[in-house]
Amino acid sequence: MRRFWLVAITVGPVVFLLAALLKPADPRLYEGSTDRPLGYVLEWFRLKSPPCEAEVEGLRYYFDDAWMDTMYLRFEAPERCVREFLVQFGRSGEGFDWERKRREPLTGSSWWKAREFGWLADPAKEYVLAGGDTSRRTHFEVALDPGGPRVLVYLHGYRA
């Protein structure tokens, strides 16, 4: 019995440590991202998860804590869900006017990393763009593709 406890005390912590180290990263993370759970990233940027989580599809994210605390987030959801999501940037969910917002292709420098993820594959397409902040130091640009039954949301955020 004494030998059992000696083995358990010696091997147990090693097995626990290996299990923690070999835990797979969130499959929604883009390659090259800092391995942080989505909840951590959202909290760091003072964001809330997209509402209507059961209706959100294709959610992927990227976080780089070494480069100006940069994040990218992509998901698709019904328009009402996206409108609720935009409220946290100081946008009125009901008052957000898709037609009057700035529309342009996303070729700006803030979207450089997004191209590595395969986002914005159609350079001729125009997106509804909106900017916003969730705090004094946290800034975002949101690009929306409202061209289908579901709205495609691209978000780029950074902390300065």
C-alpha positions in Angstrom: 0.0 0.0 0.0 2.8 2.3 0.8 4.3 1.7 -2.7 0.9 2.7 -4.2 0.9 6.1 -2.5 4.5 6.7 -3.4 3.8 6.1 -7.1 0.6 8.1 -6.9 2.3 11.1 -5.3 5.2 11.0 -7.8 3.3 10.2 -11.0 0.0 12.1 -10.3 1.4 15.6 -10.6 3.3 14.7 -13.8 0.1 13.3 -15.4 -1.9 16.4 -14.3 0.8 18.7 -15.8 1.0 16.8 -19.1 -2.8 16.8 -19.4 -2.8 20.6 -18.9 -0.1 21.1 -21.4 -1.6 18.8 -24.1 -5.1 20.3 -23.7 -6.1 21.2 -27.2 -6.5 24.9 -28.1 -9.9 26.3 -28.8 -10.7 25.1 -32.4 -12.1 28.5 -33.2 -8.7 30.1 -32.8 -6.9 31.1 -36.0 -3.4 29.8 -36.5 -0.7 32.0 -35.0 -3.0 33.4 -32.3 -2.0 33.6 -28.7 -3.7 30.7 -27.0 -6.3 32.4 -24.9 -10.0 31.3 -24.4 -12.5 33.5 -26.2 -14.0 34.5 -22.8 -10.6 35.9 -21.8 -10.2 37.8 -25.1 -13.7 39.3 -24.9 -13.2 40.4 -21.3 -9.8 41.9 -22.1 -11.5 44.1 -24.8 -14.5 44.7 -22.7 -16.8 43.0 -25.2 -19.8 40.8 -24.7 -20.3 37.6 -26.7 -22.5 37.9 -29.6 -26.1 37.5 -28.4 -28.3 34.7 -29.6 -25.3 32.4 -29.2 -27.4 29.4 -30.5 -27.9 31.3 -33.8 -24.3 32.3 -34.3 -22.4 30.4 -36.9 -18.8 30.3 -38.0 -17.3 32.1 -35.0 -13.5 32.3 -35.3 -11.1 34.6 -33.5 -7.5 35.7 -33.3 -5.7 37.4 -30.4 -2.1 38.7 -30.3 -1.0 40.1 -27.0 2.4 41.0 -28.4 1.2 43.3 -31.1 -0.8 46.2 -29.6 -3.2 43.7 -28.1 -4.9 43.0 -31.4 -8.0 40.9 -32.0 -10.1 39.8 -34.9 -13.5 38.2 -34.6 -15.7 36.8 -37.3 -19.2 35.3 -37.1 -22.5 35.1 -38.9 -25.9 35.8 -37.3 -29.4 37.0 -38.0 -29.6 40.8 -38.4 -31.5 41.3 -35.0 -28.6 39.5 -33.2 -26.0 41.7 -35.0 -27.9 44.8 -34.1 -27.8 43.8 -30.4 -24.1 43.1 -30.7 -23.5 46.6 -32.1 -25.1 48.3 -29.0 -21.9 47.7 -27.0 -20.1 50.1 -29.3 -22.5 52.9 -28.7 -24.7 52.0 -31.6 -28.4 51.9 -31.2 -29.6 48.4 -32.1 -32.8 49.6 -33.7 -31.4 52.9 -35.0 -28.4 51.5 -36.8 -29.0 52.4 -40.4 -27.4 49.9 -42.7 -27.9 52.1 -45.8 -26.5 55.3 -44.4 -23.3 53.9 -42.9 -20.0 54.2 -44.8 -19.8 51.5 -47.5 -16.4 50.7 -49.0 -14.2 47.7 -49.8 -11.9 46.7 -46.9 -8.5 47.5 -48.2 -7.3 49.6 -45.2 -4.2 48.8 -43.2 -6.2 47.8 -40.1 -7.4 44.7 -42.0 -4.0 43.4 -43.0 -4.1 40.3 -40.8 -7.6 39.5 -41.8 -6.5 38.6 -45.3 -4.4 35.8 -43.8 -7.6 34.3 -42.5 -9.2 34.3 -45.9 -11.6 37.1 -45.0 -12.8 39.6 -47.5 -12.1 37.5 -50.5 -14.0 39.7 -52.8 -12.1 43.1 -53.1 -14.9 44.5 -55.3 -17.5 44.0 -52.6 -18.5 46.9 -50.3 -19.1 46.4 -46.6 -21.0 48.5 -44.1 -18.4 49.9 -41.8 -18.8 51.2 -38.3 -16.3 52.2 -35.6 -16.6 52.2 -31.9 -15.0 51.9 -28.5 -15.7 49.9 -25.4 -13.3 51.9 -23.3 -11.0 54.9 -23.7 -8.1 52.7 -24.8 -10.0 50.0 -26.7 -11.0 50.7 -30.3 -12.8 48.7 -33.0 -13.7 48.7 -36.6 -16.7 46.5 -37.5 -17.4 45.5 -41.1 -20.8 44.0 -41.9 -21.8 42.1 -45.0 -25.6 42.3 -44.9 -26.0 40.7 -48.3 -27.7 37.5 -47.3 -30.2 36.0 -44.9 -27.5 36.2 -42.2 -25.2 39.1 -41.6 -21.5 38.4 -41.8 -19.6 40.3 -39.1 -15.9 41.1 -39.2 -14.4 42.9 -36.2 -10.9 44.2 -35.7 -10.0 45.6 -32.3 -6.9 46.9 -30.6 -5.9 48.5 -27.3 -3.7 51.6 -27.4 
